[in-house]
Amino acid sequence: MSPADHPNRSSRIRRLIFLMLAIVLVAACGKEKEVPLSPGSQVLALGDSLTAGAGVTPEEAWPDLLAKRTGWVVINGGVSGDTSGDALQRLPALLEEHTPVLVLVTLGGNDMLRHIPQDVTVANLETILTQIKSHGAKAVLLATPKASVAGVVFQNLTVPDFYREVADRQQVPLIEDAIADVLSDPQLKGDPLHPNAAGHALLSGKIFDELKSIGYVR
């Protein structure tokens, strides 16, 4: 190799590095925030007992607390015991009745407790998100941690990977750790599966912060 080749090789390496940096910057900048929702916006919280507020009053459950923080009209569409399949059946009527601009989907916990096959849960969640978007609304998916003895003992519940996979495929934001963080703390639970009033208060704050990061809250 002649000495003249070294500058050319160095130049090519520099160009490659600059190109890679440019790609990274474009990817980072291309993820635009959502448009903030104005006070009075109709928002549907679709879920199970974690949304319904089992063990607390309706005013203490996170959907009502979120409404107070944002000024939105948050419809509590949580039904205790609901699986993803149950919620899927209820969804069309809820969308028609309330015409929400945003739907917060918190489902899957009962599927796991009842050992419903994961592919069924995934299919239901994907259909739910597809229906929401086809109705002209935005969607945000909230992950529910899997019940785990070790997670309870070490106060470190984790969520299954399928939530991230569903969110990525459907191109919707995922609030991944809010519920897991709350349910990992025994002082924030009214029973092994549900937050107490303090847990719901913290959960509403975490959801608020995540929605602000996404762009829905100013």
Disulfide bonds with the S-S distance in Angstrom:
none
